[in-house]
Amino acid sequence: MTKRPGLIPLDRIQHHIFLIRGEKVMLSQHLAELYGVETGALNRAVKRNLDRFPPDFMFQLNQAEWNDLKCQIGISLAVCG
C-alpha cells in the first residue's frame, strides 16, 4: 500500500490566498511550494493541459496589481504608500 501524503494545514494555505480583481487567488510560486514542485514546472504543466482547467483558472497581474500585492505581503515597503 502506498502512503498518502499528509493534509496541508489550513493556516499554511490561507495566508497564501489574496484578493485580486475581486477573486481569491494564489500565486503560482505558492501553489508550486504546496505541491513540492518548481514554479516553472507547475506553469509548464498547466499550459500543456489547459483543457483541464476553467478559462479563468489563471491570469497575469498587471504592474499596479503586482505593486499592491507586494504591499499586502510585505515584499517591499518602499513601493507602498
N, C-alpha and C positions, 0 to 999 in steps of 0.2 A: 504494500500500500504506500502511495506517495504522500508525503507530509504536506499539508496545506499551509501556506504562509499565514502568519497571524494577521488579524484585522488591524488596520491602521487606526490609532486613536483619533477620535473625533476632533479634539483640540488641535492636533497636528494638521488636519485638513482645513479646519475653519479659519485659521489665521492666514491661509493662502488664498482665501476667496475675497475678491474685490468687486465693487460695484462700478461697472463701466458701461456707458450707454444704456443705463437702466437695467442691465443684466448682471447677474452674478457670474463671475468668470474666474478662471485660474490661469496663470501664466504657464507657458509650455515648460519653462525650467522647473517649476514646482511640480507639474504633472510627471515630468521625467524623473524627478527625485523620488516621488511617491512610488513609481513603477520600477525604480532602480535601473534606469537606462540613461544614456546621454541625451541631452536635449535635441541634438541634430538627428539622432536615430529615431526619436519619437516623431519629430516633424516629418522626416522622410517616410516613415511608416504610415502616417496619416495621409500624406499626399499620394502615396501609392494605393491607398484604399479609400479614396474619397467617397465612393459609392456606399460605404458602410456608415457614413456619418451624415447627420442632417446638414442642409446648406448653411445654417448659421452656427455650425459647430466651432468654427474658428474665424478670427478676423485679425487684421493688423492694426495696432494702435497708431494713431496719428501723433505728432510731436507734442501737442497740448495734452493729450491723454497720458502719454508717457511721462511728461513732467508732473502732472497731477498724481500719477501713481507713485512716482519716486518720492513725492512728498508724503503720501499715505504710508509707505513702508520705510521711510527714513533713509533712503539711499543717499540723497544729497540735500542737505538743508540749505545749501547756497542757492539752489534753484527755486526753492519755495518762497512764497510771500508775495 
